Amino acid sequence: MKRNLIFGLVLCLSMAAWSQGRGQHERVKAFKTGYLTQELDLSPSEAETFWPIYNEYEKKIFALRIENRKAERDKIASMGGPEALSDKQATEFLKSLFENESKVLETKKALYRELEKVLSPKKLLILYKAEADFNRRLLSEFRRRGPNRQGN
């Protein structure tokens, strides 16, 4: 009952954020925050320490995953696309992509090392699962709505 009430509140707040015309990234972040808060069932002291650490991690991951990948895609596109690259150029781009993925993994490991000071191993495992579940739900919702029907 308590979980359903919290989930309903989070859903209402998320929908309110959508209706206010905020950017898509902010809406997703608000929904994710509510979802993780509900799944982790954080105490006030845990939440006070958890969220600053987690938010800093999210910024780093966003930069690595989104901004760096976009820059790489733009660079490849400006060179005529993957088909126009030489094997040497393609190899360099692949190395760069794998280095970036390694940085993402190292950042994630650092996050979990930092969060071990705040959360129990069980809650860390719940966090890991909740992030994966959230991403699946987000992808499912995006597919359901279609790319041209944002927020409708």
C-alpha positions in Angstrom: 0.0 0.0 0.0 2.7 2.4 1.0 4.7 1.6 -2.1 1.7 2.2 -4.3 1.1 5.5 -2.7 4.7 6.6 -3.2 4.7 5.4 -6.8 1.5 7.2 -7.5 3.0 10.4 -6.0 6.2 10.0 -8.0 4.1 9.4 -11.2 2.0 12.5 -10.6 5.1 14.6 -9.9 6.7 13.3 -13.1 3.6 14.0 -15.1 3.5 17.5 -13.7 7.1 18.1 -14.7 6.2 16.9 -18.2 3.2 19.2 -18.5 5.3 22.2 -17.5 7.3 22.0 -20.7 10.7 21.1 -19.1 13.3 19.4 -21.2 13.1 15.7 -21.8 16.3 15.1 -19.9 15.0 16.8 -16.8 11.7 14.9 -16.9 13.5 11.6 -17.2 15.8 12.6 -14.3 12.9 13.5 -12.1 11.2 10.2 -12.8 14.4 8.3 -12.2 15.0 10.0 -8.9 11.5 9.1 -7.8 11.8 5.6 -9.0 15.2 5.0 -7.3 14.0 6.6 -4.1 11.0 4.2 -4.0 13.0 1.1 -4.9 15.8 1.8 -2.4 13.5 2.9 0.4 16.2 5.3 1.6 16.2 6.6 5.2 16.5 10.4 5.4 20.2 10.1 6.4 20.9 7.7 3.6 19.1 9.9 1.1 21.0 13.0 2.3 24.4 11.3 1.6 23.3 9.2 -1.4 21.8 11.8 -3.7 24.8 14.2 -4.0 27.1 11.2 -4.7 24.7 9.7 -7.2 24.0 13.0 -9.0 27.7 13.7 -9.4 28.1 10.2 -10.9 25.2 10.8 -13.3 26.8 14.0 -14.6 30.1 12.1 -15.3 28.3 9.2 -17.0 26.1 11.6 -19.0 29.3 13.4 -20.3 31.0 10.1 -21.1 28.0 8.3 -22.7 26.1 11.1 -24.4 28.4 14.1 -25.0 31.5 12.1 -26.0 29.5 9.6 -28.2 27.8 12.5 -29.9 31.1 14.2 -30.6 32.4 11.0 -32.1 29.3 10.4 -34.2 29.5 14.0 -35.5 33.2 13.6 -36.3 32.5 10.4 -38.3 29.6 12.0 -40.1 31.7 15.0 -41.0 34.2 12.6 -42.6 31.5 11.1 -44.8 30.2 8.4 -42.5 31.6 5.0 -41.5 31.8 3.8 -45.1 34.1 6.7 -46.1 36.6 6.0 -43.3 39.9 4.2 -44.0 40.5 1.0 -41.9 43.1 3.0 -39.9 40.5 5.8 -39.1 37.9 3.2 -38.2 40.3 1.4 -35.9 41.1 4.7 -34.2 37.4 5.5 -33.7 36.8 2.0 -32.3 39.7 2.4 -29.9 38.3 5.7 -28.7 34.8 4.1 -28.2 36.3 1.3 -26.2 38.4 3.7 -24.1 35.2 5.7 -23.4 33.4 2.5 -22.3 36.2 1.7 -20.0 35.9 5.1 -18.4 32.2 4.6 -18.0 32.9 1.3 -16.2 35.6 2.8 -14.0 33.3 5.7 -13.1 30.6 3.1 -12.2 33.0 1.2 -10.0 34.1 4.4 -8.3 30.4 5.2 -7.6 29.8 1.8 -6.0 33.0 2.1 -3.9 31.8 5.5 -2.7 28.3 4.3 -2.0 29.5 1.3 0.0 30.2 3.9 2.7 26.5 4.9 2.7 24.4 1.9 1.7 24.4 -1.8 2.6 25.6 -4.3 -0.1 21.9 -5.4 -0.4 20.8 -1.8 -1.2 23.7 -1.5 -3.7 22.4 -4.6 -5.4 18.9 -3.2 -5.4 20.3 0.0 -6.9 22.0 -1.9 -9.7 18.8 -3.8 -10.5 16.6 -0.7 -10.2 18.8 1.2 -12.7 18.5 -1.6 -15.2 14.7 -1.9 -14.6 14.3 1.9 -15.0 16.2 1.8 -18.3 14.1 -1.0 -19.6 10.9 0.9 -18.6 12.2 4.1 -20.2 13.0 2.3 -23.5 9.7 0.5 -23.5 7.8 3.8 -22.9 9.9 5.5 -25.7 9.0 2.7 -28.1 5.3 2.9 -27.1 5.1 6.6 -27.6 7.3 6.7 -30.6 10.0 9.2 -31.3 7.7 12.0 -32.5 5.3 11.9 -29.6 7.4 13.2 -26.7 5.4 13.8 -23.5 2.0 13.1 -25.1 
